[in-house]
Amino acid sequence: MKVFLLGLGAVLILIAVVLIRAIMLKPTSALNAKIIMDNSKRADEYGEKLSKLLQVETVSSRFDDDRSKFYGFHNVLEELYPNIHRVCEKHVFDGSLLFKWAGNGEGKPIMLMSHHDVVEATGEWKHEPFSGDIDDDGNIWGRGAVDTKASLSCILQAVEELIEKGFEPKGDVYIASGCTEEWSGPGAPAIAKYLQDNGVKIELLLDEGGMIIDEPVGGVNGIYAMIGVVEKGYGDVKFIAKSNGGHASAPKKNTPLVRLGKFMTQADSKNPFKVQLTPTVCEMFNRMAPNMNFGMKVIFANMWLFKPLLLKLLPSISSEAGAMIRTTLAFTTAAGSDGLNVLPQEAYVTGNMRFIHHQGTDESIKVISEIAKKYDLDTEVIYKDYPCPVVDYKGEAFRIIEKTVNEIYPGVGVTPYTMTGGTDSKYYKDVCENCVRFAPLYINKQQYKSVHGLNENINKGTLPMGVDFYKKVIEEYEK
């Protein structure tokens, strides 16, 4: 009885500690933060410029070598941002752009990046995808509005205005914009090689990535600036099933498509990759926990206790959160027989993989290849690269970005996070140790979902804040 009472007492104490830790987490300013769209003449001016950029169709593809559309886009940039073209040194790498705004040599170089190529715009849109229409609510419509011509226009406008007012940087300021980002093409690698060959070391590189959004994770309330400090590796892998083929009227068991189906079912239902709460993910949840609903707050205020449970639950609760803690595999394309009544001699599926740091590229491919072998499948690596260096969220580069967000967007929460997609900044690891992935623009949930989807748009009222953000980052590095 005594042992039972002692055990019961220990359980009650543990419950009390868990609840008290949750109750002590008081909401932060992010919970009640408001983003007020700018309705000034600046917003109108910037919106018109972005509209013109969206009207230039800059779809890129590994199967299209024609770069003329990108040179047409460059002509529009020259018209809209004359100071940059007058003052800055310009380099073109088969359609990809690099500007150098020379400093006086007393400071360290920084680079601001956003690509100008876009993905296809299929389906039925409310506004034509290359119209650049501006509706009565100030939303600017077009493929590339969010990804990433809006941030590019803000970068260029910021430098344009600083030049106009006579600002002189101490360190060189580079502006880079690739035209092959959407398919991991040669644009950014060519720029990175040029910088490396010329001995350029970048102190801070700021590329696309996270943005400013409401409720970034289910159950988390408030507005947050999501600063990408981790980028996973990328891979495309083909899984091939072979046979002697034959007539479909008398099929044997485990034909190629059946084996591929069984393999995909196992990979999808029993994820083979290691899950791990990285320091970045833990920091993200620590910063968000005060604004979670109470049930989630109990768990995330006590990660020391609930960590094993979180590792199991997170992937099922949120696909985005699951992708932050393990390698992912998504099956994307497939092929079989050319005849409706013919068994394929060879069939395949491809998988797009994003490799997490704690189970890198080669180990992840080995894990999935071993599973493929069980179904008599061959594995062919089409393309692979490796996870990028992690930016320290306690370091100077992150601190400056966080400080600038606080100045431009008072009250908005700021948190590091793990990018689940890819950016051109992965090619710059040899010239920069601090590649931060963040576009300082507010978007709503519909706009977030429109990236690579239907009805991409952004509100012109967020553009002045984006311009001011980039100005302050440049000025901060000149102190």
Helices and strands as residue ranges (DSSP letters): H 2-23, G 29-32, H 41-54, H 68-80, H 82-87, E 89-93, E 96-101, E 110-113, E 139-141, I 145-149, H 150-164, E 173-177, G 181-183, H 187-197, E 204-214, E 223-231, E 233-242, E 246-247, H 256-269, H 279-288, G 289-291, H 294-300, H 303-317, H 319-323, E 328-335, E 342-343, E 346-355, G 357-359, H 361-374, E 377-384, H 396-408, E 413-419, G 424-428, E 435-442, H 445-449, E 457-459, G 460-462, H 463-476
